[in-house]
Amino acid sequence: MSDLIRVGTTYVPVQDVEKASAWYSEKLGAEVNYKDQDKAILNLANQAFFLVQARENETSNFQDSNGNTRFSLTFEVDGESALQALHKKFQSLDIEVGEIEDRGHPGRNFVFQDLDGNRFDVWSELSPVFKEKFQVQ
């Protein structure tokens, strides 16, 4: 077993801390715990997200070897019906979302992005370890 137990914090580059923290709160239901001109600290999906004032056009995205823009983080939901419901909710909130995809592994996914263009993935398969630890049926 690894000595590393969990991911506690994710850092996300943003252009405007005030606007970004409001977006994450309003659209994703994040709880803002701290905010100043350089950063905001949010609770989201059982971890801390630091929205950090970054240089223009910085994102957490990267290019894979085929030149595709990729995300660096996948959120999990509990089942395909939850994934479909979240996809519809995000669309109703005017969040930019991709199509629900079958990527050849269990479950389905879709990609969404925040107002700064940071891309995130959502997967329909909730981790068995998480389910057991938090007694999710």
Phi and psi in degrees as GROMACS dihedral restraints (atoms count N, CA, C in turn):
[ dihedral_restraints ]
;  ai    aj    ak    al  type     phi  dphi    fc
    3     4     5     6     1   -72.3    20    10
    4     5     6     7     1   150.8    20    10
    6     7     8     9     1   -73.9    20    10
    7     8     9    10     1   -18.8    20    10
    9    10    11    12     1   -81.4    20    10
   10    11    12    13     1   122.5    20    10
   12    13    14    15     1   -95.2    20    10
   13    14    15    16     1   -41.9    20    10
   15    16    17    18     1  -160.1    20    10
   16    17    18    19     1   163.2    20    10
   18    19    20    21     1   -87.7    20    10
   19    20    21    22     1   121.9    20    10
   21    22    23    24     1   -97.4    20    10
   22    23    24    25     1   -31.6    20    10
   24    25    26    27     1  -141.6    20    10
   25    26    27    28     1   138.8    20    10
   27    28    29    30     1  -120.1    20    10
   28    29    30    31     1   133.7    20    10
   30    31    32    33     1  -103.1    20    10
   31    32    33    34     1   129.9    20    10
   33    34    35    36     1  -125.9    20    10
   34    35    36    37     1   122.8    20    10
   36    37    38    39     1   -74.9    20    10
   37    38    39    40     1   135.4    20    10
   39    40    41    42     1  -136.3    20    10
   40    41    42    43     1   159.9    20    10
   42    43    44    45     1   -87.0    20    10
   43    44    45    46     1   -35.9    20    10
   45    46    47    48     1  -136.9    20    10
   46    47    48    49     1   107.8    20    10
   48    49    50    51     1   -58.7    20    10
   49    50    51    52     1   -41.9    20    10
   51    52    53    54     1   -62.6    20    10
   52    53    54    55     1   -51.2    20    10
   54    55    56    57     1   -64.2    20    10
   55    56    57    58     1   -42.9    20    10
   57    58    59    60     1   -66.1    20    10
   58    59    60    61     1   -43.4    20    10
   60    61    62    63     1   -65.2    20    10
   61    62    63    64     1   -36.4    20    10
   63    64    65    66     1   -64.8    20    10
   64    65    66    67     1   -41.8    20    10
   66    67    68    69     1   -62.3    20    10
   67    68    69    70     1   -49.0    20    10
   69    70    71    72     1   -62.7    20    10
   70    71    72    73     1   -37.6    20    10
   72    73    74    75     1   -68.5    20    10
   73    74    75    76     1   -50.9    20    10
   75    76    77    78     1   -71.1    20    10
   76    77    78    79     1   -42.8    20    10
   78    79    80    81     1   -88.1    20    10
   79    80    81    82     1   -38.5    20    10
   81    82    83    84     1  -108.3    20    10
   82    83    84    85     1    -5.5    20    10
   84    85    86    87     1    77.1    20    10
   85    86    87    88     1    20.1    20    10
   87    88    89    90     1   -69.2    20    10
   88    89    90    91     1   147.4    20    10
   90    91    92    93     1   -99.0    20    10
   91    92    93    94     1   121.5    20    10
   93    94    95    96     1   -83.7    20    10
   94    95    96    97     1   118.6    20    10
   96    97    98    99     1   -98.3    20    10
   97    98    99   100     1   -27.0    20    10
   99   100   101   102     1  -158.1    20    10
  100   101   102   103     1   146.8    20    10
  102   103   104   105     1  -155.0    20    10
  103   104   105   106     1   135.7    20    10
  105   106   107   108     1  -139.4    20    10
  106   107   108   109     1  -169.4    20    10
  108   109   110   111     1   -69.5    20    10
  109   110   111   112     1   -20.6    20    10
  111   112   113   114     1  -101.2    20    10
  112   113   114   115     1   -20.2    20    10
  114   115   116   117     1  -162.0    20    10
  115   116   117   118     1   159.7    20    10
  117   118   119   120     1  -132.7    20    10
  118   119   120   121     1   141.3    20    10
  120   121   122   123     1  -111.5    20    10
  121   122   123   124     1   121.0    20    10
  123   124   125   126     1  -119.6    20    10
  124   125   126   127     1   149.3    20    10
  126   127   128   129     1   -96.5    20    10
  127   128   129   130     1   124.1    20    10
  129   130   131   132     1  -154.9    20    10
  130   131   132   133     1   127.7    20    10
  132   133   134   135     1    55.5    20    10
  133   134   135   136     1    44.9    20    10
  135   136   137   138     1    63.8    20    10
  136   137   138   139     1    28.6    20    10
  138   139   140   141     1  -154.5    20    10
  139   140   141   142     1   170.8    20    10
  141   142   143   144     1   -90.5    20    10
  142   143   144   145     1   136.2    20    10
  144   145   146   147     1  -116.3    20    10
  145   146   147   148     1   124.3    20    10
  147   148   149   150     1   -99.8    20    10
  148   149   150   151     1   115.5    20    10
  150   151   152   153     1   -89.7    20    10
  151   152   153   154     1   113.9    20    10
  153   154   155   156     1  -111.9    20    10
  154   155   156   157     1   128.4    20    10
  156   157   158   159     1   -56.9    20    10
  157   158   159   160     1   123.2    20    10
  159   160   161   162     1  -125.2    20    10
  160   161   162   163     1   171.7    20    10
  162   163   164   165     1   -66.7    20    10
  163   164   165   166     1   158.4    20    10
  165   166   167   168     1   -56.4    20    10
  166   167   168   169     1   137.5    20    10
  168   169   170   171     1    69.7    20    10
  169   170   171   172     1    10.9    20    10
  171   172   173   174     1   -78.0    20    10
  172   173   174   175     1   136.2    20    10
  174   175   176   177     1  -140.7    20    10
  175   176   177   178     1   172.5    20    10
  177   178   179   180     1   -87.3    20    10
  178   179   180   181     1     1.9    20    10
  180   181   182   183     1   -74.4    20    10
  181   182   183   184     1   162.6    20    10
  183   184   185   186     1  -147.3    20    10
  184   185   186   187     1   164.0    20    10
  186   187   188   189     1   -97.2    20    10
  187   188   189   190     1   130.0    20    10
  189   190   191   192     1   -81.2    20    10
  190   191   192   193     1  -179.6    20    10
  192   193   194   195     1   -65.2    20    10
  193   194   195   196     1   -16.9    20    10
  195   196   197   198     1   -96.8    20    10
  196   197   198   199     1     4.6    20    10
  198   199   200   201     1    84.2    20    10
  199   200   201   202     1    10.9    20    10
  201   202   203   204     1   -84.8    20    10
  202   203   204   205     1   138.4    20    10
  204   205   206   207     1   -75.1    20    10
  205   206   207   208     1   127.1    20    10
  207   208   209   210     1  -119.7    20    10
  208   209   210   211     1   160.9    20    10
  210   211   212   213     1   -95.6    20    10
  211   212   213   214     1   162.6    20    10
  213   214   215   216     1  -114.8    20    10
  214   215   216   217     1     5.2    20    10
  216   217   218   219     1  -145.8    20    10
  217   218   219   220     1   136.2    20    10
  219   220   221   222     1  -119.6    20    10
  220   221   222   223     1   124.1    20    10
  222   223   224   225     1   -87.2    20    10
  223   224   225   226     1   153.2    20    10
  225   226   227   228     1  -116.3    20    10
  226   227   228   229     1   143.3    20    10
  228   229   230   231     1  -124.3    20    10
  229   230   231   232     1   167.1    20    10
  231   232   233   234     1   -96.8    20    10
  232   233   234   235     1    81.1    20    10
  234   235   236   237     1   105.5    20    10
  235   236   237   238     1   162.5    20    10
  237   238   239   240     1   -67.6    20    10
  238   239   240   241     1   -33.3    20    10
  240   241   242   243     1   -66.6    20    10
  241   242   243   244     1   -37.6    20    10
  243   244   245   246     1   -66.1    20    10
  244   245   246   247     1   -38.2    20    10
  246   247   248   249     1   -63.2    20    10
  247   248   249   250     1   -46.6    20    10
  249   250   251   252     1   -63.5    20    10
  250   251   252   253     1   -41.3    20    10
  252   253   254   255     1   -64.1    20    10
  253   254   255   256     1   -42.5    20    10
  255   256   257   258     1   -65.9    20    10
  256   257   258   259     1   -40.3    20    10
  258   259   260   261     1   -57.8    20    10
  259   260   261   262     1   -47.4    20    10
  261   262   263   264     1   -64.2    20    10
  262   263   264   265     1   -41.0    20    10
  264   265   266   267     1   -61.2    20    10
  265   266   267   268     1   -47.1    20    10
  267   268   269   270     1   -60.4    20    10
  268   269   270   271     1   -40.6    20    10
  270   271   272   273     1   -61.3    20    10
  271   272   273   274     1   -42.2    20    10
  273   274   275   276     1   -67.6    20    10
  274   275   276   277     1   -22.8    20    10
  276   277   278   279     1   -91.6    20    10
  277   278   279   280     1     7.8    20    10
  279   280   281   282     1    60.4    20    10
  280   281   282   283     1    33.9    20    10
  282   283   284   285     1   -85.6    20    10
  283   284   285   286     1   135.6    20    10
  285   286   287   288     1   -71.0    20    10
  286   287   288   289     1   116.6    20    10
  288   289   290   291     1  -127.0    20    10
  289   290   291   292     1   148.7    20    10
  291   292   293   294     1   -89.6    20    10
  292   293   294   295     1   178.9    20    10
  294   295   296   297     1   -71.6    20    10
  295   296   297   298     1   154.7    20    10
  297   298   299   300     1   -70.9    20    10
  298   299   300   301     1   130.0    20    10
  300   301   302   303     1  -118.4    20    10
  301   302   303   304     1   150.0    20    10
  303   304   305   306     1  -104.6    20    10
  304   305   306   307     1   111.6    20    10
  306   307   308   309     1  -100.4    20    10
  307   308   309   310     1    13.7    20    10
  309   310   311   312     1    85.7    20    10
  310   311   312   313     1     9.2    20    10
  312   313   314   315     1  -125.5    20    10
  313   314   315   316     1   171.7    20    10
  315   316   317   318     1   -56.0    20    10
  316   317   318   319     1   143.1    20    10
  318   319   320   321     1    82.8    20    10
  319   320   321   322     1  -177.4    20    10
  321   322   323   324     1  -129.2    20    10
  322   323   324   325     1   163.5    20    10
  324   325   326   327     1  -139.4    20    10
  325   326   327   328     1   160.1    20    10
  327   328   329   330     1  -147.2    20    10
  328   329   330   331     1   158.3    20    10
  330   331   332   333     1  -111.2    20    10
  331   332   333   334     1   140.7    20    10
  333   334   335   336     1  -132.7    20    10
  334   335   336   337     1   166.9    20    10
  336   337   338   339     1  -137.8    20    10
  337   338   339   340     1   152.5    20    10
  339   340   341   342     1   -82.9    20    10
  340   341   342   343     1  -177.2    20    10
  342   343   344   345     1   -69.8    20    10
  343   344   345   346     1   -14.3    20    10
  345   346   347   348     1   -96.2    20    10
  346   347   348   349     1     1.1    20    10
  348   349   350   351     1    89.0    20    10
  349   350   351   352     1     6.0    20    10
  351   352   353   354     1   -69.0    20    10
  352   353   354   355     1   125.7    20    10
  354   355   356   357     1   -95.4    20    10
  355   356   357   358     1   141.4    20    10
  357   358   359   360     1  -134.4    20    10
  358   359   360   361     1   150.3    20    10
  360   361   362   363     1  -104.8    20    10
  361   362   363   364     1   150.8    20    10
  363   364   365   366     1  -127.3    20    10
  364   365   366   367     1   131.9    20    10
  366   367   368   369     1  -120.5    20    10
  367   368   369   370     1   143.0    20    10
  369   370   371   372     1   -81.8    20    10
  370   371   372   373     1     1.8    20    10
  372   373   374   375     1  -110.0    20    10
  373   374   375   376     1   105.2    20    10
  375   376   377   378     1   -74.3    20    10
  376   377   378   379     1   132.8    20    10
  378   379   380   381     1   -53.8    20    10
  379   380   381   382     1   130.7    20    10
  381   382   383   384     1   -58.4    20    10
  382   383   384   385     1   -35.8    20    10
  384   385   386   387     1   -64.3    20    10
  385   386   387   388     1   -43.1    20    10
  387   388   389   390     1   -63.2    20    10
  388   389   390   391     1   -45.3    20    10
  390   391   392   393     1   -57.6    20    10
  391   392   393   394     1   -45.9    20    10
  393   394   395   396     1   -65.9    20    10
  394   395   396   397     1   -46.8    20    10
  396   397   398   399     1   -63.5    20    10
  397   398   399   400     1   -38.9    20    10
  399   400   401   402     1  -105.3    20    10
  400   401   402   403     1    12.9    20    10
  402   403   404   405     1    50.6    20    10
  403   404   405   406     1    48.3    20    10
  405   406   407   408     1   -85.9    20    10
  406   407   408   409     1   128.6    20    10
